[in-house]
């Protein structure tokens, strides 16, 4: 009923909220992207996006389709891997920026480890600027991080706006320097925040520096100052600083996947993880649900069991053939 190619196109549009960006990601013409979305909407009988000349947004049915699309594509890829007998091995050095500490990236990595148990995944969590440096030095194979707006490198996962955030009770004095909570250099949000304040001619002082996102959040919750942060990743307990505070606009920020420039034995694993992140990119600006453990859906449990049994059968067959 639902073509995998149409579902992949739908996910790309849902994550970038742009038909143009989705076309670039998929290597398709924009008219083809529009056609895929239209055919998927025809198949469902529902509108999945509301769109005009300026914006693209998911409808409630589009939000529901996100989960279905991911599950359908996951099963499709599992079946393809099973019947082609492709198995990835080797060591994959993956770097993720601090921004993803509080997101659902661990769920994506867990799924990748389940599907590719023979890949030795090494995770490095660092500042975006540091990760780009390590990638250039050949110390990482794949990086998920921010990039500056003028930087052309990387495959767009999604883009967002940077905003000022702080404790709800915080009040800024227009006559005093702005108290800043920042990552150390070469943090990208740090650089963008300082540049914006300098352009405005606004005085500032750094009240807290930490290489840990949790450290910055703790300082902000304590009311020490303000920090620049992605609008889609505002941590619990912090709020946007209102416009009446007079802080300058920070502009947008792109979250991208960047592959290492050298082809290594990890290329196949890097491609597979990149595909998994792109397929589940909407999870990266949604936090894990707090509270009681999620009830296990019987269908998901059955699918997991069938995938495990298929993997075990394949391993037994390969052992017999060996």
C-alpha positions in Angstrom: 0.0 0.0 0.0 2.8 2.4 0.9 5.9 2.6 -1.4 9.2 2.7 0.6 10.5 5.5 -1.7 7.4 7.6 -0.9 7.9 7.0 2.8 11.6 8.0 2.6 10.6 11.2 0.8 7.9 11.9 3.4 10.4 11.5 6.3 12.9 13.8 4.6 10.3 16.5 4.2 9.0 16.0 7.7 12.5 16.4 9.2 13.6 19.4 7.1 10.1 21.0 6.7 11.2 21.9 3.2 10.5 20.3 -0.1 13.7 21.9 -1.5 16.0 20.6 1.3 14.4 17.2 1.0 15.1 17.1 -2.7 18.7 18.0 -2.1 19.1 15.3 0.6 17.5 12.6 -1.6 19.1 13.7 -4.9 15.7 14.2 -6.5 14.0 17.0 -8.3 11.6 19.0 -6.2 8.7 18.0 -8.5 9.5 14.4 -7.8 9.4 15.1 -4.0 6.0 16.8 -4.4 4.8 13.8 -6.5 5.9 11.3 -3.8 4.1 13.2 -1.1 1.0 13.6 -3.1 0.9 9.9 -3.9 1.4 9.0 -0.3 -1.4 11.4 0.7 -3.6 9.7 -2.0 -2.8 6.3 -0.5 -3.7 7.3 3.0 -6.6 9.5 2.0 -5.3 12.2 4.4 -3.4 15.4 4.2 0.0 14.9 5.7 1.3 18.5 5.4 -0.1 21.9 5.4 1.9 24.1 3.1 2.0 27.6 1.6 4.6 29.7 -0.2 6.4 30.3 3.1 6.2 27.3 5.4 5.6 23.5 5.6 4.1 21.9 8.7 3.0 18.4 9.6 -0.7 17.8 10.2 -1.9 15.6 13.0 -2.2 12.7 10.5 1.4 13.5 9.3 2.6 13.3 12.9 1.0 9.9 13.2 2.5 8.8 9.9 6.0 9.4 11.2 6.0 6.4 13.5 4.3 4.2 10.9 6.8 5.2 8.2 9.8 4.4 10.3 8.5 1.0 11.3 7.6 0.1 7.7 11.0 1.1 6.5 12.8 -0.7 9.4 11.0 -4.0 8.5 11.7 -3.4 4.8 15.4 -2.9 5.5 15.6 -5.9 7.8 14.0 -8.1 5.1 16.4 -6.8 2.5 19.4 -7.5 4.8 18.2 -11.0 5.6 17.6 -12.1 2.1 20.8 -10.5 0.6 22.9 -11.8 3.5 24.7 -8.5 4.0 26.3 -8.2 7.4 28.3 -5.2 8.5 31.4 -5.6 10.6 34.3 -3.4 11.9 34.8 -0.4 14.1 32.8 2.8 13.6 34.0 6.0 15.3 30.9 8.2 15.7 30.9 11.7 17.1 27.7 13.4 18.4 27.6 17.0 19.8 26.5 17.8 23.3 23.2 19.1 21.9 21.9 15.5 21.7 22.6 14.5 25.3 18.9 15.0 26.2 17.3 13.8 23.0 16.3 10.3 21.8 19.5 9.7 19.9 20.2 6.7 22.2 17.1 5.0 20.8 18.5 5.4 17.3 21.9 4.0 18.4 20.2 1.1 20.2 18.3 0.2 17.0 21.5 0.4 15.0 23.3 -1.9 17.5 20.4 -4.4 17.3 20.5 -4.5 13.5 24.3 -4.6 13.2 25.6 -6.4 16.3 29.0 -7.1 14.7 29.8 -3.4 14.3 32.0 -2.1 17.2 30.5 1.4 17.8 32.7 3.9 19.5 30.8 7.1 20.6 32.4 10.5 21.2 30.3 13.3 22.7 32.0 16.7 22.3 31.4 20.3 21.2 30.5 20.6 17.5 33.6 22.6 16.7 35.8 19.9 18.4 34.1 17.1 16.5 34.6 18.8 13.1 38.3 19.2 14.0 38.6 15.5 15.0 36.8 14.4 11.8 39.3 16.5 9.7 42.2 14.9 11.6 40.9 11.4 10.7 40.0 10.5 14.3 36.3 10.0 13.6 34.4 8.4 10.7 31.0 10.1 11.1 29.8 13.2 13.0 26.4 14.5 13.9 26.8 18.1 14.9 25.9 21.8 14.3 27.5 23.8 11.5 27.7 27.5 11.0 25.2 28.8 8.4 27.8 29.6 5.8 29.4 26.1 6.1 28.4 24.0 3.1 29.7 20.7 4.5 27.4 17.9 5.7 24.0 16.5 4.9 21.2 18.4 6.6 19.3 16.5 9.3 17.2 19.5 10.3 17.6 23.2 10.8 16.4 25.3 13.7 16.6 28.8 15.1 18.8 29.7 18.0 17.1 31.5 20.9 18.1 32.9 24.2 17.0 30.8 27.2 17.2 31.1 31.0 15.3 30.5 34.2 11.8 31.8 34.2 12.5 34.0 37.2 15.6 35.6 35.6 15.3 39.4 34.9 18.0 41.2 32.8 19.0 44.8 33.6 19.4 46.7 30.4 22.0 48.9 32.0 24.3 46.0 32.9 26.3 43.6 30.8 24.4 40.5 29.7 25.4 37.5 31.9 26.4 34.7 29.5 26.5 30.9 30.1 28.5 29.4 27.3 30.5 26.4 26.0 34.3 27.0 25.8 35.9 27.6 22.3 35.4 26.3 19.7 31.7 26.1 20.5 29.5 27.2 17.6 26.7 28.6 19.7 29.2 30.5 21.8 30.6 32.2 18.7 27.2 33.0 17.3 26.1 34.5 20.7 29.1 36.7 21.0 29.0 37.8 17.4 25.3 38.8 17.8 26.0 40.8 20.9 29.0 42.6 19.4 26.9 43.5 16.3 24.2 45.0 18.6 26.9 46.8 20.7 25.6 45.2 23.8 28.0 44.7 26.7 28.4 41.1 28.0 30.2 39.1 30.6 30.7 35.3 30.9 29.4 34.0 34.2 29.8 30.3 33.5 31.8 28.2 31.1 31.4 24.4 30.8 32.1 21.7 28.2 29.1 19.8 29.5 25.6 20.6 28.5 24.3 19.4 31.8 26.7 21.9 33.5 25.3 24.8 31.4 21.7 23.8 32.1 22.4 23.6 35.9 23.9 27.2 35.8 20.9 28.5 33.8 18.4 26.8 36.1 20.2 28.5 39.0 19.5 31.9 37.4 23.1 32.8 36.8 22.5 34.1 33.2 21.3 33.3 29.7 22.5 30.9 27.1 22.0 30.5 23.3 20.3 27.3 22.5 18.3 25.5 19.7 14.6 26.4 19.9 13.7 22.8 19.4 15.9 21.5 22.2 15.0 23.8 25.1 15.7 21.7 28.3 13.0 21.3 30.9 13.1 24.0 33.6 14.2 26.7 31.1 12.3 29.1 28.9 12.9 31.5 26.1 13.9 35.0 27.1 11.1 37.3 26.0 11.7 39.8 23.2 11.2 42.7 25.6 14.6 41.9 27.1 16.1 43.4 23.9 18.6 40.6 23.2 19.7 40.4 19.5 18.5 37.8 17.1 20.8 34.8 16.9 19.8 33.4 13.5 19.5 29.8 12.5 21.6 26.7 13.0 21.9 23.6 10.9 22.3 20.1 12.4 24.2 17.9 9.9 25.8 14.6 9.3 29.4 14.8 8.0 31.4 11.8 6.8 35.2 11.6 7.1 37.1 12.6 4.0 39.1 9.3 3.9 37.4 6.0 2.8 38.0 3.4 5.5 36.7 -0.1 6.4 34.0 1.7 8.4 32.4 3.2 5.3 29.6 0.7 5.1 28.8 1.0 8.8 29.0 4.8 8.6 26.5 4.8 5.7 24.1 2.5 7.6 24.2 4.7 10.7 23.8 7.9 8.7 20.7 6.3 7.0 19.3 5.3 10.4 19.8 8.9 11.8 18.2 10.5 8.7 15.2 8.1 8.9 14.7 8.9 12.6 15.8 12.5 12.5 12.5 13.8 13.9 13.4 12.0 17.2 16.4 14.2 17.7 14.3 17.2 18.6 12.1 15.2 20.9 13.1 14.2 24.4 12.5 10.7 25.9 9.1 10.5 27.6 9.5 11.0 31.4 7.6 8.9 33.9 6.6 5.3 34.0 8.1 2.9 31.5 6.2 2.7 28.2 3.9 -0.2 27.8 5.2 -2.6 25.2 3.0 -2.7 22.2 2.2 -6.4 21.3 2.8 -5.8 17.6 6.2 -4.2 18.3 7.1 -7.1 20.6 6.1 -9.6 17.9 8.1 -7.8 15.3 11.2 -7.7 17.5 10.8 -11.5 18.3 10.4 -12.3 14.6 13.5 -10.2 13.7 15.5 -12.0 16.4 14.3 -15.4 15.3 15.2 -14.6 11.7 18.6 -13.4 12.7 19.2 -16.6 14.7 18.1 -18.8 11.8 20.4 -16.9 9.5 23.3 -17.4 11.9 22.6 -21.1 12.2 22.4 -21.5 8.5 25.8 -19.7 8.0 27.3 -21.8 10.7 26.1 -25.0 9.0 27.5 -23.8 5.6 30.8 -23.0 7.3 
